[in-house]
Amino acid sequence: QVQLVESGGGLVQPGGSLRLSCAASGSIFSINAMGWYRQAPGKERELVAVIIVGGSTNYADSVKGRFTISRDNAKNRVYLQMNSLKPEDTAVYYCNASPLFGPDYWGQGTQVTVSS
């Protein structure tokens, strides 16, 4: 089992920045990739960014150049630095851990609201 706890969400003005943090605990050795997803009201959950064990990353087109995913293996944490935020980035952001085998793990989500 893997437990994920997100933090760092909040209210920010357009053009502002936020950094989300995801703390992982439990059977971390089983994790192959970690990522961030988001779900806006009335929309399906979508991938925002993912980082693989080897260090490679992938981003949704809508956030490329604005968001950066990173990890701190010593602290078992994954971060999402979000810059130049737009109102359309408003959503609940979920941390995801994907093992080589078995179902994914999810955090409880953290709300990000971009509004003036």
N, C-alpha and C positions, 0 to 999 in steps of 0.2 A: 504494500500500500504506500501511496505517496500523498502527502498533505501539502496543499498550496494555499498561501495566504497573500492576498494582494493588499497594497496600500498605495497612497499617493494621489488618488483621485480628488476631484474638487471642481470648483467653479473658476473659470479663467476667461478673460476677455479675448476676443479674436486677435490673433497675432501673438498671443502669449505662449508660455511654455509650461509643461508639467512633466514630472518624471514619475512613472509608475514603477513599483517594486513588487517582486513576487518572491516570497521566501518558501523554499521547498524543504520538506523533511520526510523521513521514512526511507523507503527502498529506492534511494536516488540512483543507485548503481544501475538500475534497470532502465533508466531514461535515455532515449536516443535523441530526442529533440524537445525543445521547449519553445513556446510561442505565446503570442497575445492574439486574442480574438476580440471582436466587439459586436454588440447587438444594439441597434437603435430601435426605438419604438415602431412597431409595425413592420420591421424588417427581419430578415434571417441573420443568424450569426455568421460573421465573415472573418476570414483570416486577415490579420493586420501585419504581423511579422513573425518569423520563426528563425531559430538558431539551432543548428545541428551540432551534435557532439564534436565533430571535427572543426567547428567554428564557422562554417559557411552560413550565410543568412539569406533570407528571401523576404520581400516586402510586397504588399499590395500596391498596385500602381498608384492608387489614390494617396498614398503616404510616402512614396519614394522621394528622397531628398529632404523630407521634413522630420521623419521619425527614425530613430536608431535603436536597435535592439542590442543588448550586450549582456554578459553574464560574469559573475564572480564565483568561480568554482570553490574558492576557499570558504565563502559565506553561503554557498548553495542558494544564490539569488540570481534572478534574471530581471533586467531593467528594460523599460521602454522610455526613452527620452523623446518627448513630443514637442516640436517647435513649430512656430508659425501655425498655430492651431486655428481651425476654421469652425464655424457653427456646425457644419456637416460632420465634424468629428465627434459631436455629442453622441454618447452611447454608454452602455455599461461595458466595461473592459474586463475580459476574463483571462486569467493565466491558464495555460494548458501545458501538460506534460505528456509526451507520447512515448510509451515504452516500445521496445522491439516486439514484444508479444503482449497481447491482452488489450483491454480497453484503455482509452485515454483518461487522464485525471484532470479535474477542473477545480479552479478556485471558486470562491463565492461571488466574485465580481466586485468592481469598484466603479462608481459613477463618475464620468467626466462630462462636464457641461461647459460648452463654449458659448458665451453670450455676453452682450454688452449691457 
